[in-house]
Structure formats: structure tokens, C-alpha cells
């Protein structure tokens, strides 16, 4: 019999974001260290994402039906089943908001086990393991949505953090001890389709931010606003850097004093490194985690519902105080120890 593999069903795009794919790649990379091979099954995947999967040593398969139509649950189940029947699948790992108990039930005979990665707790699942790595999520959120025998893993102790962050955690935490705010990173993930980066730069330009601050922006080359950002940076009175398509995120992050970024997978990476943040909610599904993050004190989340009236300017002013910056750093690092990926892999292997 062919060697058993772990199969991931995950999509990524500008519209749905890249966080699903990145956390699955994190899990697959840790599995690879345990001599376990992985393959990725996708319907919606751009060329760069597929190349990244292959470069990291995993197989990538594209479902043919999606080329001519939108996501279709029944068709997706049918095509995925045909693909997986040719493989010896130990675990089928699903990270997809549009997939539910129907799809999983149709696929149950194609693998020995099914694991679901979710954030929403809004639909039923047929699985043996369910993972929700978000702050504030509890077993009770999913108990009525999965079989009684399902093991539910929730919270930041299971956060899927890449090794590159764990390896520099101590170095980054040491950097926080001075408590001075000098280096500011703007990182909105993916291609930033709503151009939040530009709006943040406008705010920084117009506020009284001292000129001794260094501003860094991270973007993808497929962003339609890249040229606009370059033009804005030329007008900024502060020293600045623009990094495009980075593959050394940890090295860039460890030298930052604060990050202005999205609430999502990257928020937990920042916490692992003890980096305080000013966070933006850029998708409705991020609301519960964003509120919990704000209440934790590790980040000021700018959102009308729970931000205590904070705007970007007032949040920056708060973090200019060294004591506030150091306090937020300590709170962040205590939330995420960086060992979540290893815990998940130990559990499913």
C-alpha cells in the first residue's frame, strides 16, 4: 500500500485571505519534521500560493470544477472524493468556511480521520478533532456542533505558530525591555484589498508623530495599491522602508516596537514575540477574537463597538509611554508561548 499522507482542503485568494493557507502550511511543515508527507487540495488558489506549497515540499492539487464556476459544495465534495480515493489518507484536515457536515460526511470514507480548523462556530461538522486557535474560544462554543466523541482543541495554547517565531522569541522579548517606541511596522496581510495601509500612512502623516520614528510597510507584489504606497512613502517626513513578498517575517518583526496590523493569524505571531499592536478589524469574522484581544491588554483594537473611543492617534500616544508599551508586551507574550503547532501535531500523530 502507498505511504499514508495528510491531506489539507484549503483555499486562498485576495477575497478570502491567505490566513487559512498559511496556518495549514505551518501544520504541514511541522508534520514534515515528523516524516509525514502532506498534500493540498484546493479549488481557489493563485499561482504564487501554489508555488509556495510546492517550494515547501508538499504536493498541490487543483480541483477542476472551480475553473468555470463559483464554489459548489456538492461538486466540491464529489471532485475531492475522486482525488482522495487515489491516495492513502491518514488525516483529512479541512480549513474552509464554506465546508460543513454534508461535505465531511461525503468524504468520511476517503480517510481514517477528519480534523476541522474553524473560527466561526456557526455550522455542524463530522470530525474527530476540531481546532479553534482563537483567544476566548471554549469547548462550549462547539459542543453542540460536533459528535460527542470529537476532541475539541480551543484557545491560544493551540495557536499554529511557525518555528521561525519560536526560534527568535527570546531575542524579541529582550528587545522589549527598553520600552521605547521608535520602530513602527504596518502589516495588513495579503494584498490589503481595501488599502488600509494607505489610510494609515495618511493618518501618520497628518498627526504629530515625531520625526525620529521609523516606519516600515510589508506588502505583496500583487497588491493593486503598491505604486500608491511607494508614492506616499516618498512624501513621509519619517525614515521608512517597504518590503515586498517577504519570506523572513520573523526577522523583520523582532526589531519592531509596535505593529499596526490586522486581527488574524498574524496577531498571534506578534503575541508570541511580545510585540504590542494597534489592530484593525478588516473582516466581520474577526470581531470576537478582536474583542478578546483588546480586553487582554496586548493590543488596542480600533473598533467602534469596544475600542473605548480609541483612534490611531490616541493609541499611538498611549504606547509612547514606556510603561504602557512594556506592560502590553508582557501581556502579549504571556498569551502565546509559540508551542501550539507542536501540541496539535503531537495530538494527531
N, C-alpha and C positions, 0 to 999 in steps of 0.2 A: 504493500500500500504506500501511496505517496506520503511524504512527510507532512505532518499536520501544520497548519498555519492559523494565524489570527487574521480575520477579515474585518475591515472597517468600512461601514457605509456612511459616507460623509460628503457633503458638497461645500463649495466655497465660491463666492463671487463678490463683486462690489456691492450688490444689493443685499446679500445675506451676511456678508462679512467673512473674515478669514479666521476668526477665533475657533470655530468648530474644527477646522482642518489642523490648526496649529496645536491644539491640545491633543488631538488624535495622533499627530506626528510625535509629540512628546511621549505619549504612551508607547507608541510603536518603537521608538528609539530605545526606551528602557527595556522593552521586550527583547530587542535585538541583542542587548548586552547579556541577556539570559539565553542566547542561542535560539530565539524564537523568531521565525520569519512572519512578516505581515504583508498583506496586500490591501489596496484601497479600491473600493468600488464607488464610482461617482457618476452622477448624471450631469451635474453642472460644475465644471472645473476649467479654469483658464489654463493657457499653455504654461505660464510661469509656475502655477501651483502644481501641475502635473510634473513639470521638470524637477521641482523641489522634492517631491515624493521619490522620484527615481534617483536623484542625486544622494538622497539619504539612505539608499539601499533597499527600497521597498518596491513592490510591484504596483502598477497603476492600471486600472481597467475602467473604460468609459462605457456607460450603458447607451446603447444605440438609439433607443426610442426618443430620448430628450432632444435630439438634434432638430426635430421638426415640430415639437410641441412643448407646452409647459409641463410642470411636474404632474404626473398622474399616478396616484397611489397604487392602483391595481396593476397598471402596466409596469410600474417600477418593481413591484413585488415579483411579477412574472419574469421580467428580464434578469433581475438579481438572482432569482432562484435558478434559472437556467445557467447562469455564470457560476454560482457556487456549487452546483451539483457536480461540476467537473473537478472540484477541489476537495481536499480533506481538511475541513474547517473545524478547529477545536473550539474557538470562541468567535462569534459574530458580534461585533461591537458597533452599535448604532448611535450616531450623534447627528440628529436631524429633527427639526421641529415639526416637519410635516408627516413624520412616520409615527404610527401608533400601533395598537394591539392587533389590528387587522393584518398589517404588513408583517409584523413579528410572528403572528400565528401561522401565516402562509410560509414563512421561512424556517420554522422551527425544526423541520426535518433535515435541513441542509447543514446544520452544525450541532455539536454536542451541547453547547451552552450559548446563551444570548445575554449580552450586557447592554444597557442603555445609559447614555450620558445625556442628562437633561438639565434645564434651568427653570422650566416653566411650571411644572406640576399641574398641568391642565388637561391631561388625557391619560387613558389607561394604557398599560403595557403588559406584554407577555415576555417576561425575562427572569433570569435567576439573580442578576445583580443590577442595581440601579445606582448610578453615581450622580450626585449634585454637589459640586465642589464649592458652592457659594456660601458666603457669610450669612448666617441667620437661618439657613435651611435645616430642617429637622426631619427625622424619620416620619413624624406625624403628617408632614406635607404629602407624602407619597403612599402611606399605608393602605389607603382605600383605592389606589390606582394600580397596584401590582399584586401578584399572587401572594398568599400568606407565607409561602416558602422563600420568597425573594429576599435577598440580603440588601438592605438599603444603606449606602455609604453617603453621608452628608457632611458638609462643613469644610473648613479650610485645612483640616488635618489631612484631607484627601485632594488638596489643590494640585493640579497637574503642572508642576513647575519643572522647567528644563534644567538639566545638570549645570549648564553654564551659569545659572544664577546661584545655585547651591555652592558652587566652587568659589565664587567671589563674595559670598555673603559676609564673611568675617572682615574682609578688606573694606567692603562698602560700609559696614556698621562702624568701623574705626573712623572712616571719613566723616561720619555724622557728629562726632564728639565736639567739634569746634562750634557748631550751631550757627554758622554764618551763611546767609543767603546770598550767593553770588552767581551760581550757575543754574539756569532755568531751561528745562527741556520741554518742548511742545511735541507731543506724540499722540496723534488721534487714530493711529492704526489704519491698516489697509490703504485705500486710496482717498480717504476722507471725502466722500462724495458730496457732503453738504458744506464743504470748505470752511470748517470751523477754524482751521489753522490761520486762515486769512483774517477772520474776525478777531481772533485772539491777538494777532500782531497789531491790528488797528487799535485795540484796547491798550496794549503795552506802549504803543507809540504816543497815544494821547494822554496817558496817565503820568504821574510824577515819578516813574520808576527811575532810580538813579542810574547814571550812565556807566557806572562801574560793573554793571551786571552783564553776564554773557548769556546770550540766547541761542539755543540750538533747536533745530527742527528736523524731525525724521519724517520722510515721505516715501511713497512708492513711485516708481517711474511711470506707472500707468495712470497717475492722477492727472486729470484734465486741468488742474489748477497749479501745476508745478511752476510754469513760467510766471504766473501771477505772484506766487510766493517768492520766487527769485527777485522779482522787481521790487516787492515790498521790503525785502531784507536789505536791498541797496539803500533804501531810504531811512533805515533804522539808525538811530544815534548810538546804539549799543553794539559791541562786538558780537558777531553772530556766525553760526555755522549751519550748513544744510547738508544732511546726509540722506542719500537716496539708495533704496534697496539694501539696507544694512543686513549683514549676517553676523554682526558682533554686538548685538543689543546690550548684552551684559556689560561689556567694556565701556560702552557709552554711558549707560545708566549709573555705574558705580561712582562716577565723578560729578553727578548732578546733585544739587542741593534740594531741588524740588522739581516735580513734573506736573505739567498741565496736560491732562490726558483723559481718555475715555474710561468709563467703568466697564470692565470686562475681564478677560483673561489677563491682560497686561496689568490690571490693578493689583492682582495677587502676586505677580512678579515683582512689582515695585515694593509691596509689603515685605516680601522675602528679603529684599536688600535694605529695608528700613528707610525707604525714601518717602517723605511726606508728599502729598499731592493735592492739587486742586483739580477735582474731577468733574467731568461733564456727562450728563445722561444723553446719549445720542441715539438710543433705541428704547422703546417702551418696555421691552422685556428686562431691561437693566434696572428698572425702578426699585424693586425690593432689595436687591444687593446694594444698590447705591445708597438707599436709606440706612441700611445696616452699617455700611462703610462710614457714612457721615457720623452716625451715632457712636461709632467706635473711637473717634478722635484721630484716626490715622490719616484722614483726608477731609478737606472741606469740599462737599459736593454742592455745586451750584445748581439748585433746582428749586422752583417756586414753592413746592409742597413742603420741603423740610430743610431748607438751607439757612434758616434763621436770618433771612434778609441779606445773606452774603452775596456779593457780586465778585467779579475777578479782582477788582482793585482792593476791596476790603479784605479779601482772602490773602492777597499778597502782603498787605500791610500787617495782617496777623502773623504771618510767617517770618516777617523781618525780625521779629523779636526772637533772639536765640533760644530762650527758654521754651517758647511755643514750638519752635522748629524741632528741638531735641525731644520734647515730650511726644510730638506726633511721630517722630522716628521710632522711639521706643515702643509706642503703641502698635505701630505698623509691623515691626519685626516680631513682636510677640504674637501677632495674628497668624503668621505663616512661617513655618520653620524650614520649608523647602523640601521636605521628605515625603510629600503626598504621593508623588508618582511611584516611588518605591513601595509605599504601603499598598497602593492599588495593584501593582504588579505582583507583589507577594501574595495578595489575596486571590487573584485569579489564576495564579500558576501553582 
